[in-house]
Amino acid sequence: MQLDELYRQVIMDHYQRPRNEGTLENGTVSVALRNPSCGDELTLQLSVKDGIVDDVRFKGSGCSISIASTSMMTETIKGKSLEDALELSKEFRAMMRGEDVDDEALGDLESLHGVCKFPARIKCATLAWQALEQAIKTEDHEHAHHHD
């Protein structure tokens, strides 16, 4: 895989020292997903307070792309509203489809841009975002449920 050297360093850094790895004692929602084609496994936990991602942790095993993407995602969504987190997910998926996106908003995630040239690896990069979207749906559902 020919990824720009600087980007490769960012990806390897996140892969070797993932941010927000671990489990949350008081997580409000947890989602586990697998990417069978690559064997990536991921459990994502969010702690949501007043519609804001208060804290986030993940546990997973997988290739450098999936771990790095998850690590960057957790950094990027922490402190954001669920709406903003979903918006980021849309941006990231658009980038994976090769569309032009707002690089500023994506920060380190921009380093995964080159992955869109390798269709087999796109699933690895988007696994974390699938988990996030599922977690937000679950959270919204639970939340709506409590206010009946």
N, C-alpha and C positions, 0 to 999 in steps of 0.2 A: 504494500500500500504506500503510495507516494503522497504523504501529507507534508505540507510546509513544515520545515524544521522547528520553527518557533511553536507552531500549533502542536507538533508532536511532543514537544517538551511539556506544554501545558497539560496535554492528555496524560502523559506518563506521570506527571507530578500528582494529578488527581487519582490516578490508578494506584500509585504506590503509597500515597498518603490520603486516602479518601476522607473528605470532610463529613462530619455528622454521621459517622458510622456508629452503630450500636442500637440500643432499644430505649424506648421512652417508658418510664414508669407510668406516666399519666396520659398516654396517647389517647386521643379521642377516636381515631380511626386508623385501621391497619389493613393493608392490601398486599396479598402475595401473588406474584405473577411469574410465569416461566416463559422463556423463549426457546421452544423445543429445537429450533433449527441450529441454535448455537450452544444450548445448554446453560444459558444465563438464568440465574434464579435471583429473585429480588423480593424482599419484604420491605414495604415502605410504611412508616408510621408518621402521622401528623398529629400535632396537638393544636387544635383550633380554638381560639378565644375571640368571641365577638366578630366572627367572620374573617379573622386574621390568622395566618399561619404563624402561630406563636413559637412552635418548635417543630423540628422534623428530624427523623433518624431513619437510617436504612441498614439492612443486613443483606448481603448478597454475595454471590460468587458468579464469576463470569469473565468475559474477555475484557481487555483494557477499555474498549469503547463503551461497553455497557456500564462498567463501574465508574469510569470518568464522567460519563453523561449523568449518571445518578448523583455523583458527588457534586458536580457543578450545579445541577438542578436544585439540590437541597440548599446550597448556598444562595442561589438566586431567588428562591421563593420565600425564604425565611423573612418574616416581617411584612410580607405582602398580603393583600386581601385575596380571598379565594377567586374573585373575579380577575384580579391582575395575574394570579398564578395560571388561570385558565387561558388568559390572553397570551401569556408567555408560551404556554404549551402549543397554542395555535401557531405562533411565530416560529417556534422550533420545528414543528412539523412542516411548515411552509418551507423553511430552510432545507429540510431533508428532501423536499420535492424539487429542490433546485430553484425555488422562487427567491426574488429579492426580498430581504427582510431588514428590519431595523437593527443594525449591528450593535448600536448603543445599548438597547434594551437587553440584548442577549449576553453581553459581557464575555466571560470566558467561554461560554457555550459556542461562541463564534468559531472557536478552534476546531469544532466538530464539523464545520462546513464541508470540508473535503470528503466526508463520509458519503455524501449524497452521490458521489461518483461510483460508489461501490454498493449496488443494490442489496447484496447479501448482508451487508453490515448495518443497513438502515434500521432493521428490527432491533439490533443491539443498542443502537443509539436512542431509539424511541421507547424502549421498554419502560424506563423510569417514568416517562411522560404518560404512558398508558396507565401506569399504576396511579399516578397523580390524579389523572382525570377520573378514574374510578373512585379514588378516595374522596375527591371533592363531591362527586355524585352521592356517595354514601353519606357523607357529612351533611350535605344539603337535605337529604331525605330524612336523616335522623333529626335534624334541626327542625324541619317542618313538622315532623311527627310530635315533637315535644310541645308544640304550640297549639295543638288541637283544642 
